Amino acid sequence: MPSRRRRREPSNDETGAKKSRSQMQKREIATEFSKKRCLVWFHEYTGANEETLGPEGMEKFCEDIGVEPENIVMLALAYKLDAKNMGFFTKEEWMKGMTELQCDTIEKLQNRLEYLRALLNDPPTFKNIYRFAFDFARDKDQRSMDMDTAKAMLSLVLGKNWQLFSFFHQFLEQSKLKVINKDQWCNILEFSRAIQPDLENYDEDGAWPVMLDEFVEWLKEQRRAAGNTEMLPAT
């Protein structure tokens, strides 16, 4: 008869693996989204009974997550929270948006920043964020956006991706326009995507707003005065 095999004692490696799996399961449970923890997090930036996170709290919030308030990723976050007023998050917006993002701590939101940046690189989603930015940034008692705000927001959303942006900014600087309405705002994005930097495919009979017709005329005149090629954007 073969000798009876002794029961093998688990090795240190196996014991460690079991402990590791157990610890991992505990961590997973601990990191499940908690509305209570999310609400406590919100009130770290407000008073105990306040319903709105304001500019001072926003500054601390941005510092905690390691993002400058002027960073475009904050616009993407505001979009996901469906925030109504720039510089403010209501408790309702926070809870609804953070629940969707499954974020109830600083670390979890930091881990979602790449996802928010990816939204900005998706053309259809970026278009939605761009349109959202108009209502988000304008004064709520005005239907249009004042020019200073418009220039700042356009720099944020188009400054790095539109070759003609610096010229358009110069055009707005010298323009007598005081505000930009939503139709103009939306058409600026379409113009930036459709019209080539050399303006060769610009149709003077197209249905662009007068503001963009005036920009094209202004830029052509600037290029003629500068010898044309000197005012072409770098490729």
N, C-alpha and C positions, 0 to 999 in steps of 0.2 A: 504494500500500500504506500502510496506517496505520503510523505509527511504533511501534516496539517499546516497550512500557511498561516503565519502570524498576521494578525490585522496590522496593516501598515499605518504607522503614525503619520499624520499630515506634516509635511515639511514646513520650514519657516516661510518659504516662498508662497505655499498654498495658503497658510494662515494669513500672511500679509495680504494676499489677493482677496481673501474673503473680507478682511477688515476694510480693504480699499473699496470693495464693492459696496459694503455697508455704509461707509462714509460718503461715497458718491450718492447713494440713494438718499441719505440724510440731507446732503447739499441740494439735491434736486428738489426735495420737498421744501427746504428752506427758501429756495429761490422761486417757488411758484408765485405768480402774481397775487398780490394782496391789496384789495381796495382800501383796507384800513391803513396799511403801511403807506400807500400812495397818498392818502389824505394827510397823514402825519407829515409826510415829505412836503406836501404843498404848504402846510402851515409853518414849516421852517422858514418860509420866505414872507409870511404874513403874520398879522396878529391872530390870536387864538380864535377869534370870532369873525375875522374878516373874510369876505367872499371873493376878493380880488387881489391878485398878485400884481403890484404896481412897479414903477420904475426902479425904486431902491431894491426891492426884492428881486427884480429881474437882473439887476447888476450882480447881485450875490449868486443868483442861480447860474448865470453865465460863467461866473468865476469858478463855481463848483464843478461844472461840467467841462471846463477848459475851452470855452468857445467865446470869442469876442461878440458883443451884442450886434455889431455891424456885419458879422459873418453871414453869408447867404444861407447857411445851413439853419440859422435861426428862423429864416423865412419859411423854409421847408417844414420846420417844426410847427410854426404857427399855422401853416396850412393843414397839417395833420390834426392839430387841435381845433381847427376851424375857428380860430380867434378872430374877434371882430374889431379890436382896437390895438393899434401898434403900441408896444410897451406895456401891455396888460394881458394877463391870462385870468379869466374868471375860474372859480372853483369848478363850475360845471364843464367849462372847456377843458380844463386840466384833467378832470376825472374821466371824461369821455375819451379824450385823445390819448392819454397815457394808458388807459385800459386797452385801447386798440393796439397801441405799441407794445403793451405788456411790460411797461416800465414803472417800477415803484421805488427805485433807488437811483442815485447818481450813476453808479457803475453800470446799471442796465441801460440807461439812456446813452451813456458813453459808448456802449457796445452797439447801439443802434444808429450812431452818427453816420457810419458808412452807408447804411440803408437810406438815410435821409439824403445824403449826397448823391446816391445813385438815382433818386427820384429826379434830381435836377438834370441828370444826364439822359433821361428818357424824354424824347421830344414831346409826346402827347401830355405826359404828366407835367413837364416844365411849362407847357402852354397853360395848363390849369393853374399852376402856381403863379405864373406871370399875371394872369387875369385876376387871381385872388389878391395879388399884391396891390392892385388899384384900390379896391374897396377897403382893404386892410389899412392902407397908409393915408387915405384922404380924410379930411375932417368930415365927421358924420353929418354936420349941418350944411355941407356943400356937396353938390353933385359932381364937381370937378376937383382935380388935385392941383394945389397951388404949385407954381413953377419950381420953387426951391425944393419942395418935397419930391416933385416929379424927377428933377435932375439927379437927386440923390438916389432915388429908387431905380431909375434907369441905369445909373452907374453900377448899382448892385447887381441887377439882373442881366444886363447886356454888356457891361463894360469890358468884360474879358472875352466875349465870344462874338462880338460884331465888329468887323474890321473898320466900319465907318463910324464907330461910336464917337471917337474923339472929335470928328468933324461935326457930327450931329450935336454933340455937347456945345461946341463952339457956336453952332447955329442958334441953339437955344439961348446961349449967353447974350448974343447980340439982338435976338428977336424981341419984339414988343409984346409977345404972348405972355399973359399973366397966369394962365391955367392950362391944363390939358384935360380934355374930357375922356370918357371911357372909350368912345369910338376911336379917337386919335391914339390912345394908349394901346389898344389892341392892334391897330394897323401898323404901329411902329414895329411890333414884333414880326408881323407878316412881311413888312418891307425888309427888315433885317435878314429874313430867311430867303426871300425871293429875289431880291435885287442884287446883282453883281457889284462888287466894289467899283468897277469902272463905269457903272450905270448904263452899260450898253443895252441891257434888256429892259430898261425903264420905258414904259409906255406913257407918253404924255397924255394920251386920251384914256388912260386907265382910271379906275374908280378910287384912286387914293385921296385921302383928305387934302385939303388945300395946304395945310401945314407941311406935308411931305412934298407936294409940288414945289412949294417955296424953298424947301431944303435942297432939292435937286438943283433948282435954278441958282441958289446961293453957292452950292458946291461947284457947279460948272463954272461960275464966274470966278470963284477963288482959284480954280485950277487954270483957267485961262490967264489970270493975272500972274500966277506963279510959274507959268510955262508948262502947265498940265501935269507932266509926270511927277513933278516935285510934290504934288499933293495926293498921289496915289498911296494907299496904305501898303505897308510892307507885307510881302507874301512869305 
